[in-house]
Amino acid sequence: PVLARARQRGGDTALTLVCTHCSGDLIRRDTHYACAACGRVYPVRAGVLIMDDTNAVDLRVPGRLLDLHKVRDERTCYGEYIKSDVEYYARLHFADFTTFHAEMLAPFLDRSIVVDLGCGHISYINAFSDSGVGQYYGVDLDEYALRAAQKNFKRRFPLFLIKNGVLHTPVKSGCADAVISSETLEHLDDPIAHMHELGRICKKGGYLSLSTPCASMYLYPYNLVTFLMNPVRFYKKLNCHRYWHEALSWHPGLRPAVLRQWVRDAGFTVIAHKTRNGIITLRSGWSIGPCIRLSNSVFPVQEPCSIDIWD
């Protein structure tokens, strides 16, 4: 689908970020941000604005970050050189997997404000064009991942990295031309609240690019063993939205119809919904085996909007 409509330009940085305590506007200083209303100070460490420094949220992610920038640029995985070409190209495919966020949004960005919630190290950041992005805000609780994003950033548009959660973000309502949620939903205790936060931040007529694992991955032959061994668990996997807190322990994949409904309930209209393959490699002794992972990719636009669709 192709979507065409007039775009609004984003505002000043200080008018976009707000204090997490009083919602007052933040003013940028040399080494920190300060609230214009209550005077609260938020430090900047190594280029990362520290809004939430508690580290109290369990997102069920590995303790060590796999820096996909290093996989792509240095051919290393967790600090070790990847000797096998098979493993390298499999991991390279996985590293480039989420660049579809930039590809899908590219036609609709014109010096736009982009807010990426749960951005991690933003392995796809350099896939965005300098002419399309006016300002890019990455929000995540992992300060190390945000520093990796800063280190590997090669574009000219302003990049602002914020250490904060994804449910109550320090961003004004209706300020973003585009919002991104990349492989984040499946880690959250309250994914519905995250969806509504995306809707709160996005302008009317703005865009959302969202990806999360798809339930169809459970239909691959090697996963059908679960059906034979434990049909109740298999049913729960296919309907994880009904057993979400239990499903979080196995990295849930949503049924496409359920994801689309969540998107609509958050105030969006689904324009396109695709399922894509992500390939990773798993070590087993000296052997390497491929593992196929399916991911939902949703590209909605907030109402009201004008839509031109071309087949």
C-alpha positions as CSV (number, residue, x, y, z in Angstrom):
1,P,0.0,0.0,0.0
2,V,1.0,3.6,-0.6
3,L,-0.3,6.3,1.7
4,A,-0.2,10.0,0.8
5,R,-1.1,13.0,2.9
6,A,0.2,16.4,4.1
7,R,2.9,16.1,6.8
8,Q,3.5,18.3,9.8
9,R,6.9,19.2,10.9
10,G,8.1,18.5,14.4
11,G,8.7,21.0,17.1
12,D,11.7,22.0,19.2
13,T,13.4,19.3,21.3
14,A,12.6,21.1,24.6
15,L,8.9,21.2,23.6
16,T,8.9,17.4,23.1
17,L,10.4,16.1,26.3
18,V,8.6,16.6,29.6
19,C,9.4,16.0,33.3
20,T,8.4,12.6,34.6
21,H,7.3,14.2,37.9
22,C,5.3,17.3,36.9
23,S,5.0,17.0,33.1
24,G,6.7,20.4,32.7
25,D,8.8,21.2,29.6
26,L,12.4,20.2,29.8
27,I,15.1,22.7,28.9
28,R,18.4,21.4,27.5
29,R,21.6,22.5,29.2
30,D,25.2,21.6,28.5
31,T,25.4,18.6,30.8
32,H,21.8,17.9,31.7
33,Y,18.1,18.7,31.2
34,A,16.1,20.8,33.6
35,C,12.4,21.0,34.2
36,A,11.1,24.6,33.5
37,A,8.3,24.1,36.1
38,C,9.7,22.2,39.1
39,G,13.5,22.6,38.5
40,R,14.2,18.9,38.6
41,V,17.5,18.0,36.9
42,Y,18.0,14.9,34.6
43,P,21.7,14.1,33.9
44,V,23.2,13.1,30.6
45,R,25.7,10.3,30.7
46,A,27.8,9.4,27.6
47,G,25.1,11.0,25.4
48,V,22.2,9.3,27.2
49,L,19.6,11.3,29.0
50,I,18.8,9.5,32.3
51,M,15.1,9.8,33.1
52,D,14.6,6.5,35.0
53,D,17.7,5.1,36.7
54,T,16.0,2.4,38.8
55,N,16.6,-0.7,36.7
56,A,13.6,-2.2,38.5
57,V,11.7,-3.7,35.5
58,D,12.3,-7.3,34.4
59,L,12.0,-7.4,30.6
60,R,13.1,-11.1,30.4
61,V,16.0,-10.3,28.1
62,P,19.5,-11.9,28.2
63,G,22.0,-10.4,30.6
64,R,24.5,-9.9,27.8
65,L,23.6,-7.7,24.8
66,L,24.3,-9.2,21.4
67,D,25.5,-6.0,19.6
68,L,24.1,-6.5,16.1
69,H,26.1,-3.5,14.9
70,K,29.3,-5.5,15.7
71,V,27.9,-8.6,14.0
72,R,27.4,-6.4,10.8
73,D,30.6,-4.2,11.0
74,E,33.1,-6.4,12.8
75,R,31.9,-9.9,12.2
76,T,31.9,-10.6,15.9
77,C,29.4,-12.2,18.2
78,Y,29.7,-11.6,22.0
79,G,33.3,-10.5,21.4
80,E,34.3,-13.5,19.4
81,Y,35.1,-13.5,15.6
82,I,32.6,-15.5,13.6
83,K,34.8,-18.0,11.7
84,S,32.0,-19.8,9.9
85,D,30.6,-18.1,6.8
86,V,27.3,-20.0,7.3
87,E,26.9,-18.6,10.8
88,Y,28.0,-15.2,9.8
89,Y,25.5,-14.8,6.9
90,A,22.8,-16.2,9.1
91,R,23.5,-13.7,11.8
92,L,23.9,-11.0,9.3
93,H,20.4,-11.7,7.9
94,F,19.1,-11.5,11.5
95,A,21.0,-8.3,12.1
96,D,19.4,-6.7,9.1
97,F,15.9,-8.2,9.8
98,T,14.4,-5.1,11.5
99,T,15.6,-2.6,8.9
100,F,12.0,-3.0,7.5
101,H,11.0,-0.3,10.0
102,A,13.0,2.2,8.0
103,E,11.9,0.7,4.7
104,M,8.2,0.9,5.5
105,L,8.3,4.4,7.0
106,A,10.6,5.9,4.4
107,P,8.0,7.1,1.9
108,F,6.1,9.0,4.6
109,L,9.0,10.8,6.4
110,D,10.0,14.3,5.6
111,R,12.2,15.8,8.4
112,S,9.9,14.0,10.7
113,I,10.0,13.4,14.5
114,V,10.4,9.7,15.1
115,V,10.0,8.2,18.6
116,D,11.2,4.6,19.1
117,L,9.9,2.9,22.3
118,G,11.9,0.0,23.5
119,C,14.6,0.8,20.9
120,G,17.5,-1.2,22.3
121,H,20.7,-0.6,20.3
122,I,18.6,0.4,17.3
123,S,20.3,-1.9,14.8
124,Y,18.3,-0.3,12.0
125,I,19.1,3.4,12.8
126,N,21.5,3.9,9.9
127,A,18.8,2.6,7.4
128,F,16.9,5.9,7.9
129,S,17.7,8.8,5.6
130,D,18.9,12.2,6.7
131,S,16.2,13.9,4.7
132,G,13.4,11.8,6.1
133,V,14.2,12.2,9.8
134,G,14.3,15.6,11.5
135,Q,14.8,14.2,15.0
136,Y,15.0,10.6,16.3
137,Y,14.2,9.7,20.0
138,G,15.2,6.3,21.2
139,V,13.7,5.2,24.6
140,D,14.9,2.1,26.5
141,L,15.8,1.0,30.0
142,D,19.1,-0.6,28.9
143,E,21.7,2.2,29.1
144,Y,24.4,-0.1,27.6
145,A,22.3,-0.7,24.6
146,L,21.6,3.0,24.2
147,R,25.3,3.7,24.3
148,A,25.9,1.1,21.6
149,A,23.3,2.9,19.5
150,Q,25.1,6.2,20.0
151,K,28.5,4.6,19.2
152,N,27.3,3.1,15.9
153,F,25.2,6.0,14.8
154,K,26.4,7.3,11.4
155,R,23.6,9.6,10.2
156,R,23.5,13.4,10.4
157,F,20.0,13.9,11.9
158,P,19.8,14.6,15.6
159,L,19.6,11.4,17.7
160,F,18.3,11.7,21.3
161,L,18.7,8.7,23.6
162,I,16.6,8.4,26.7
163,K,16.9,5.9,29.5
164,N,13.2,5.3,30.5
165,G,10.5,2.7,30.4
166,V,8.0,2.3,27.6
167,L,4.7,2.7,29.5
168,H,5.0,6.2,30.9
169,T,7.4,8.0,28.6
170,P,8.7,11.6,29.1
171,V,7.2,12.6,25.7
172,K,4.4,15.1,25.1
173,S,1.1,13.8,23.7
174,G,0.7,14.0,19.9
175,C,4.2,15.2,19.1
176,A,5.6,12.3,17.0
177,D,5.1,12.0,13.2
178,A,6.1,8.3,13.5
179,V,6.4,5.9,16.4
180,I,8.2,2.5,16.4
181,S,7.8,-0.5,18.6
182,S,10.3,-3.2,17.5
183,E,10.2,-6.6,19.2
184,T,9.0,-5.0,22.4
185,L,5.4,-6.2,23.1
186,E,6.5,-9.7,23.9
187,H,8.6,-8.5,26.8
188,L,6.0,-6.5,28.6
189,D,3.6,-7.3,31.5
190,D,1.1,-4.9,30.1
191,P,1.4,-4.8,26.3
192,I,-2.0,-3.0,26.0
193,A,-0.7,-0.1,28.0
194,H,2.3,0.1,25.7
195,M,0.0,0.2,22.7
196,H,-2.0,3.1,24.1
197,E,1.2,4.9,25.0
198,L,2.2,4.6,21.3
199,G,-1.2,6.1,20.4
200,R,-0.8,8.9,22.9
201,I,2.6,10.0,21.5
202,C,1.6,9.7,17.8
203,K,0.1,12.7,16.0
204,K,-3.3,12.3,14.4
205,G,-2.5,11.1,10.9
206,G,0.9,9.9,12.1
207,Y,2.4,6.5,11.5
208,L,3.2,3.4,13.6
209,S,5.6,0.7,12.6
210,L,5.4,-2.3,14.9
211,S,6.8,-5.8,15.0
212,T,6.5,-8.7,17.4
213,P,6.7,-12.5,17.1
214,C,3.9,-14.2,15.2
215,A,2.0,-17.3,16.6
216,S,2.5,-19.0,13.2
217,M,6.0,-19.9,14.4
218,Y,4.4,-22.6,16.6
219,L,3.1,-24.4,13.5
220,Y,6.5,-25.3,12.3
221,P,7.1,-29.1,12.4
222,Y,9.6,-29.0,15.2
223,N,7.2,-27.1,17.4
224,L,4.3,-29.5,16.6
225,V,6.1,-31.9,19.0
226,T,4.7,-29.7,21.8
227,F,1.2,-30.5,20.5
228,L,1.8,-34.2,20.9
229,M,3.6,-34.0,24.2
230,N,1.5,-31.3,25.8
231,P,-1.6,-30.2,23.9
232,V,-2.8,-27.8,26.6
233,R,0.5,-25.9,26.5
234,F,0.3,-25.9,22.6
235,Y,-3.2,-24.3,22.8
236,K,-1.9,-21.7,25.2
237,K,0.9,-20.8,22.8
238,L,-1.5,-20.3,20.0
239,N,-3.7,-18.2,22.3
240,C,-1.1,-16.5,24.4
241,H,-3.1,-13.3,24.6
242,R,-5.4,-15.2,27.0
243,Y,-2.6,-16.5,29.1
244,W,-0.2,-13.5,28.7
245,H,1.6,-13.6,32.1
246,E,2.2,-17.3,31.8
247,A,3.2,-16.9,28.1
248,L,5.9,-14.2,28.9
249,S,8.2,-17.0,30.1
250,W,8.3,-18.5,26.6
251,H,8.6,-15.3,24.5
252,P,5.0,-15.2,23.2
253,G,4.0,-14.9,19.5
254,L,0.6,-13.2,18.8
255,R,-2.0,-14.4,16.4
256,P,-2.2,-11.8,13.6
257,A,-5.9,-11.1,14.1
258,V,-5.3,-10.4,17.8
259,L,-2.4,-8.0,17.1
260,R,-4.5,-6.1,14.6
261,Q,-7.3,-5.8,17.2
262,W,-4.8,-4.5,19.8
263,V,-3.7,-1.9,17.2
264,R,-7.2,-0.8,16.4
265,D,-8.1,-0.6,20.1
266,A,-5.2,1.8,20.6
267,G,-6.8,4.2,18.0
268,F,-5.0,3.1,14.8
269,T,-6.2,1.9,11.4
270,V,-4.2,-1.0,10.0
271,I,-2.9,-0.2,6.5
272,A,-0.6,-3.2,6.0
273,H,0.2,-6.3,7.9
274,K,3.0,-8.7,6.8
275,T,4.7,-11.7,8.2
276,R,8.4,-11.9,7.7
277,N,11.1,-14.5,8.5
278,G,14.0,-13.8,10.8
279,I,16.8,-16.4,10.8
280,I,19.1,-17.0,13.7
281,T,21.6,-19.7,14.5
282,L,21.9,-21.8,17.5
283,R,25.0,-23.6,18.6
284,S,24.8,-27.3,19.7
285,G,28.3,-28.5,20.4
286,W,30.2,-28.0,17.2
287,S,27.1,-28.0,15.0
288,I,25.1,-25.1,13.9
289,G,21.4,-25.4,13.1
290,P,19.0,-22.8,11.7
291,C,16.0,-21.6,13.6
292,I,13.2,-19.8,11.8
293,R,11.4,-17.1,13.6
294,L,8.3,-15.4,12.3
295,S,7.5,-11.8,13.2
296,N,4.3,-9.8,12.8
297,S,5.0,-6.5,11.1
298,V,2.2,-3.9,11.4
299,F,2.1,-0.5,9.7
300,P,-0.9,1.5,10.9
301,V,-1.8,5.1,10.6
302,Q,-3.9,7.1,13.1
303,E,-7.3,8.3,12.3
304,P,-8.4,10.7,10.8
305,C,-6.3,10.2,7.6
306,S,-6.6,10.2,3.8
307,I,-5.5,7.0,2.1
308,D,-4.5,6.2,-1.4
309,I,-3.9,2.5,-2.0
310,W,-2.3,1.2,-5.1
311,D,-2.1,-2.5,-6.0
